[in-house]
């Protein structure tokens, strides 16, 4: 069955995905929206090239272009099955809410929302519509992360004692002047952009809800946070810490889970995992992530698998982010995270 898809936001990330999705016979790109006409023209050029190369389905219609996401959704929803939203963070909640209300399944770029209040409105829309929303975190969709989550719950490696995670990138200079460094539309700085992968993967792995956090941020003369350090505790007493440095070298990450019998390391995107036993032996596994995003989305909306990155996980991530912001605004004061 063909999935009739629209894309809202045709920037670099969306275009990279479209370049792989466009050749899939079970997917039809029906419409695109971006305020930049050149970005949409680029997507149409990709679709045209694929159509010329496709011997089985020659002459497929090119996606229709819109400069308004409201117009796209309102005029095209009856001819669509789903929408992929890849826009600045502050736009996610409103756009996803309308898509759900119009009866569309939603693949929503990370982070899901910028606050708990937005998450709660989105949850209400999702429950009323009965449609599916998948948050596009590579880590959340990674089989390696999902397996580690099950292993932590099952105590496969013994009791989880503590977790430490770090993520770093030359983000400050790379995105200087970019919308990602405009607080009104980005919702935060490095911690909420690249660091969101770390926050989401850590909060997803934990089998106990978050309890408290204490956070400090430094902007380093940029308009948004560049360095963030967080200490926290889960409700079961497990301690964790998070460190995000957006003024460093190329992008990378490491999450270390310390168990009584093993140490397990994994990256925030779930591309690799290392399992070290008490003798120092290390087993490493790697995961190919190409096309995984769309594969998981299609499997989820068909009901083949449980949603691995659902709206409730988006709420958990929003609670963590709200707690971090609240604590940092009070010079690291310990704040409680609502467990409900």
C-alpha positions, -999 to +999 in steps of 0.1 A: +000+000+000+013+034-010+020+059+018+010+094+005+034+118+022+038+155+026+069+172+039+068+205+058+102+220+059+127+213+031+160+222+046+192+202+047+181+174+069+147+169+052+163+170+018+188+143+028+159+120+039+139+128+008+168+119-014+166+083+000+128+081+004+120+093-032+131+060-047+109+039-025+081+024-045+057+023-015+060+060-008+045+089-029+057+124-021+026+144-028+033+179-014+061+200+001+062+233+020+090+257+027+092+295+029+123+292+006+112+286-030+147+273-039+145+246-013+112+233-027+126+236-063+155+214-051+131+187-038+112+188-071+145+184-090+153+153-069+119+139-076+122+146-113+156+129-115+142+099-098+112+098-121+134+099-151+155+069-137+124+049-127+116+025-155+086+009-137+067+042-128+077+068-154+061+102-154+051+102-117+037+136-107+061+160-090+051+171-055+029+202-053+046+232-036+031+254-009+046+285+009+021+280+038+020+249+060-016+257+070-027+258+034-009+226+026-026+207+055-060+222+051-062+218+013-044+184+009-051+164+040-078+143+023-053+132-003-026+124+023-018+096+048+010+112+067+033+143+071+069+146+080+076+179+099+111+193+098+109+229+108+124+251+136+117+237+170+092+263+182+069+254+152+066+217+159+037+216+184+013+238+164+021+221+131+018+186+145-014+194+163-031+205+132-019+175+112-033+152+139-066+170+140-069+166+103-064+129+105-028+124+095-001+103+110+029+124+119+066+118+117+079+148+137+115+159+138+132+163+172+127+178+197+090+170+198+081+203+216+097+231+235+078+227+268+056+204+289+026+226+281+030+221+244+035+183+249+002+181+269-017+199+241-002+175+215-011+145+236-047+157+237-048+161+199-032+127+194-056+109+217-086+126+201-075+117+166-063+082+173-035+088+148+002+079+153+030+104+161+066+092+159+093+115+171+123+113+148+151+107+172+177+083+157+185+071+192+149+065+200+144+044+169+177+025+172+174-012+178+206-010+199+190+016+222+158-003+224+176-035+234+196-017+261+164-003+274+150-038+278+183-050+293+182-023+319+146-031+329+155-068+330+188-062+350+207-082+324+239-065+334+231-063+371+218-033+390+222+001+373+243+022+396+247+055+377+248+070+342+270+097+328+266+112+293+283+137+272+279+152+237+300+177+219+303+196+186+317+227+170+281+240+171+287+275+182+306+286+152+289+263+127+255+277+134+265+313+142+236+335+128+215+304+121+179+301+133+192+275+158+207+304+177+176+326+178+159+317+211+123+326+200+123+299+173+149+275+185+136+269+220+171+267+234+207+264+223+232+235+220+216+215+247+182+216+231+195+210+196+223+184+193+221+178+231+184+168+227+197+135+213+216+128+245+187+140+268+162+119+250+183+087+248+192+089+285+156+096+296+144+067+273+168+042+287+159+047+323+134+023+338+126+048+367+111+083+362+132+114+366+132+128+401+153+159+404+178+179+384+203+207+390+217+225+359+241+253+350+244+269+316+269+292+299+262+311+267+299+321+261+286+355+246+262+337+222+225+344+224+218+308+235+233+282+258+266+267+245+277+247+275+253+229+299+261+206+329+233+187+346+233+165+377+201+145+385+185+117+403+158+092+393+130+084+416+146+050+424+178+068+435+199+062+405+222+092+398+230+106+364+249+135+349+248+152+314+274+174+298+269+193+266+297+213+250+289+232+218+323+248+215+345+218+207+355+195+179+334+175+154+300+161+167+302+130+188+287+116+220+291+089+247+266+076+272+281+053+299+258+031+321+275+017+351+261-016+364+273-038+392+285-064+367+292-045+335+298-011+320+278-004+288+286+025+265+264+037+237+262+068+215+232+092+217+221+082+182+223+045+188+249+038+161+271+017+183+273+000+217+301-014+237+296-039+265+325-044+289+326-072+314+344-075+348+375-089+330+378-059+307+366-078+276+347-054+253+320-065+228+312-038+202+281-038+179+273-013+153+239-005+137+233+007+102+208+036+104+202+044+067+165+046+059+158+034+094+136+065+102+111+058+074+112+020+080+102+024+116+076+050+109+059+028+083+061-003+106+046+017+134+016+031+115+009-003+101+008-017+136+037-041+130+057-028+160+050-008+191+058+029+187+095+031+199+096+069+201+061+080+210+044+111+223+047+100+260+085+098+255+083+133+240+066+144+272+093+128+294+119+147+274+100+179+277+098+175+315+136+170+316+142+201+295+117+223+315+135+212+347+169+220+333+158+255+322+141+262+356+172+251+375+197+270+353+176+301+357+180+298+395+218+292+394+216+254+397+189+251+423+177+215+426+142+212+411+117+184+412+104+167+380+067+159+380+065+121+377+029+120+365 
